[in-house]
Amino acid sequence: MLFQIVPAVHITALLNINMEATLEQAKQLGLQEQEFEAIKQVLGRTPNFNETAMYSVMWSEHCSYKNSIKYLKKLPKEGKRVMVAAGEENAGLIDIGDGLAVVFKIESHNHPSAIEPFQGAATGVGGIHRDIFTMGARPIAALNSLRFGNLNNKKTQHLLKGVVKGIGHYGNCFGVPTVAGEVYFEDCYQTNPLVNAMSVGIVKVGQTFSATSHGIGNPVFIVGAATGKDGIGGASFASADITEDSAEQLPAVQVGDPFEEKKLLEACMELVGTGIVVGMQDMGAAGISCSTSEMSAKEGFGMDIDLSKVPTRQANMKAWEMLLSESQERMLIVVNKGREEEMKAIFDKWDIHCELIGQVTEGPNLKYYIDGELAADLPGESLVLGGGAPQYDREYTEPKYFEQVNAFDQNTIAEPTDLKTVAENIVAQPNIASKRWVYEQYDSMVGTANASTNNPSDAGLVRLHGTDKALAVTVDCNSRYVFLNPYVGGLIAVSEAARNIVCSGGQPLAITNCLNFGNPYNPEVYYQFVHALKGMSDACIQFDTPVTGGNVSFYNQSEDGPVYPTPTIGMVGLLDHMDNAMTLNFKNEGDVIYMLGESRNDINGSEYLFKLNNVTHSPAPHFDLQEEATLQNKVAELIKAKAIRSAHDITEGGLFISLLESAMPNNLGFAIDYKDGIRKDAYLFGEAQSRVVVSVAADQTAAFEALLAGHPVEKLGTVTAGAIMIGGDNWGTVDSWKNTYDTAIEKVLAS
Amino acid sequence: MKFGIVVFPGSNCDRDMQNALQDDLQQEVKMLWHKDNDLSDFTTDDCIVLPGGFSYGDYLRCGALARFSPMMEQVIEFANKGGKVLGVCNGFQILCEAGLLPGVLLQNDHQKFTCKNTYIVNAGSNNIVSDVVGNGALKIPVAHGEGRYHADAETLKKLEENNQIIFKYCDENGEISDAVNPNGTTLNIAGICNEGRNVFGMMPHPERACSPQLNNLDGQAILRAFAQN
């Protein structure tokens, strides 16, 4: 008989008291003394080693959000399109009409990538896609946000090459296009790079899977890859600072198999709409422990799980190893009783393990057996976030370095005389130059949905097959701004994401965030965290883009100190019709170039100031939330009225870089004048926010100007056949600038 | 006339090919599961497509396992009877592994996966593709880690003498040079056909260049060539 129900083993079987864990062991597993005491309170006895190991991962920062949950709860989560709010499922669900919903989430894989960049990044991609298809949605787009140290450093080059190859290896085989992303190089990420991966999926409304379980006696299946010893304690590993010893923690890094995940995806997609599934949860951090406890805690049932039935990669795995293993490409599925054969047939078709390992019980306890012995017995609710997991309120103090930030006066920086040389230097900065060395290693076109390949825009545009709609997707965070002013930096991160979507013709819908910070027990780091979240919140409310979920990654620091506070924003927007899409490239010689917004005497926080003048501490650039909102409304209005031919916002590198990026795709140039009363370096390279470069057909300028209705605008000049003319000076032609821009990173890597 | 698209477990361009043929070219399409072994309702007027992807994960050698699948045995028989077969990317690799096309696809010379628009130009004659695609450069994207075509000197000589080299990488003006070779492929070869002129393999993805929404229709002529009887 195929489906032997787990022997309702030995309800009376007693835990082996000789296995009682000691405080010493608990501490080694990463638990604090007070937490070990709390576990004793919950259980009314001393936990055994297996149970202690489970609490150690489930109560780790990574799974429990114990040091961040207080502030995460304050993020705006409401919205008329929100169908599943943050925290309720693996990812948020947003209504996009026509019976469709979009599911999306971003997650970090920083620490694994620091130790083993290829596998660390690869499994980061695999993990985030699983979060999407465990809800029944098919992933249609991937994005990523990467931070490394100085590109000239050989270690950085090793990490960059490994991470990019890993992302490509997994994503290309899995078959989801990488449509947008960002890469930054700053010294603070030298030891602790950031690898944030985002997945966006589509599902029919009403056909989603939930991470739940109910129905006493319903069978519990483990499907997908066999369980090995990889990734044991990965969640705890992610919850500590990176040190020289971290390389010895290699077993905490998981190994990915994208082919297995591709099969798992297709099998799960075949389950959609069949009614076979009661609940489904992917296994990421904390593996079987996490999936069984989260699914059980949701509706207050229990489970009996026979670990002996779990397919393993090696013989004689111990109970705690199986409970904690973070082997990839696995799912836990609770099935309606009587549907087991249909379930098995689907997974047989795809040649994937599908093993019955237990059943739903009245609960509330989860009981795990191995070889007929009870290995662990504990209430699922006590393990999980929102249940028994601890929540802490950390103290914070204003960082000392703010004094240095506030003391900076830009008048101490002399205006350079040779601005062309400065511009050439900026174009070749790794933060500015083309990232083609990176993104060409990703399949960006599989799925025949990426509309940005031949029509570049500020956000990636992904068409939805079978509809006229498209999604606009982007990831954004200038972490230097967040470092200089956490509140304003948080505002800007969300605003820039929304601006990119609006400039692409989309309407911003919602965000997911990946909150990468240093050690939360450092009050200055916690100050950054609290204030950056406040900025994010205020901007999300302004743009009506609720937070649908995400992930917190603390302990991003090394002996050199914490990384810049990096709350990466992943935003999704909607175009009701592809015809509303707007592109960033200049179209015709003779078109008139305008800038919406105002030029400002402001070089604060800029790449120019930081990288060329070595000023590490200055205020964040000019930003005003109302000004930003007005700008975005105006851009949307102009696109709708078909009054502009291109739109591209001004970000790192300032106006000059924005113009160049608009000029290069069609090998056009531009001729512009300086503005009286504005420093030339601030005019060209300043990063004051809320500005967008647009181009307008020469015979449409009157109509365009009439539509502005008093909105601040500056007429900059015209699109040329290829010449770049600044204030009457000939700066050469676009092809030589393009060559510098395209090859700067490749040259460093080849040297 | 109809198309059959073979679906291996790791195929990931199967639906793209289906969309291009059905939605953009209004062709009849049947999806063929790799474990099945029935091609009885396909005649030599029809065309079997092996799509891109990672058929069986490609951890060994691209396409090395796929050739042994039950459906591939049928496809080999179909090709030997004169049926039209098109392999794109991983499909090209499988056709070489299966011996339906000469040569082999090796790892790109720069050791990296590469995905970008490339231009290709017709380099053959007297075959269903060359006869219809014209002589202008076509913008067709590539996405592969192992796309460097390699064959021994004798095979290459035969390919050239028989006009079996269908496409070569070129620039947007149709000029063939090392500078636009995306992977170090021999003679800039992007696609070939067999001696019988019924089996075709190419690394670039014509199905990614068939839709108005993607602003590139250069792939339509290539796929349409196979729809003609």
Boltz contact constraints between the chains, C-beta under 6 A:
constraints:
  - contact:
      token1: [A, 168]
      token2: [B, 113]
      max_distance: 6.0
  - contact:
      token1: [A, 172]
      token2: [B, 113]
      max_distance: 6.0
  - contact:
      token1: [A, 173]
      token2: [B, 54]
      max_distance: 6.0
  - contact:
      token1: [A, 175]
      token2: [B, 12]
      max_distance: 6.0
  - contact:
      token1: [A, 259]
      token2: [B, 10]
      max_distance: 6.0
  - contact:
      token1: [A, 259]
      token2: [B, 57]
      max_distance: 6.0
  - contact:
      token1: [A, 262]
      token2: [B, 10]
      max_distance: 6.0
  - contact:
      token1: [A, 263]
      token2: [B, 9]
      max_distance: 6.0
  - contact:
      token1: [A, 440]
      token2: [B, 114]
      max_distance: 6.0
  - contact:
      token1: [A, 440]
      token2: [B, 115]
      max_distance: 6.0
  - contact:
      token1: [A, 440]
      token2: [B, 116]
      max_distance: 6.0
  - contact:
      token1: [A, 441]
      token2: [B, 112]
      max_distance: 6.0
  - contact:
      token1: [A, 441]
      token2: [B, 113]
      max_distance: 6.0
  - contact:
      token1: [A, 443]
      token2: [B, 115]
      max_distance: 6.0
  - contact:
      token1: [A, 443]
      token2: [B, 143]
      max_distance: 6.0
  - contact:
      token1: [A, 444]
      token2: [B, 115]
      max_distance: 6.0
  - contact:
      token1: [A, 445]
      token2: [B, 141]
      max_distance: 6.0
  - contact:
      token1: [A, 445]
      token2: [B, 208]
      max_distance: 6.0
  - contact:
      token1: [A, 446]
      token2: [B, 12]
      max_distance: 6.0
  - contact:
      token1: [A, 448]
      token2: [B, 16]
      max_distance: 6.0
  - contact:
      token1: [A, 448]
      token2: [B, 208]
      max_distance: 6.0
  - contact:
      token1: [A, 451]
      token2: [B, 213]
      max_distance: 6.0
  - contact:
      token1: [A, 451]
      token2: [B, 214]
      max_distance: 6.0
  - contact:
      token1: [A, 454]
      token2: [B, 215]
      max_distance: 6.0
  - contact:
      token1: [A, 454]
      token2: [B, 216]
      max_distance: 6.0
  - contact:
      token1: [A, 455]
      token2: [B, 215]
      max_distance: 6.0
  - contact:
      token1: [A, 463]
      token2: [B, 213]
      max_distance: 6.0
  - contact:
      token1: [A, 578]
      token2: [B, 213]
      max_distance: 6.0
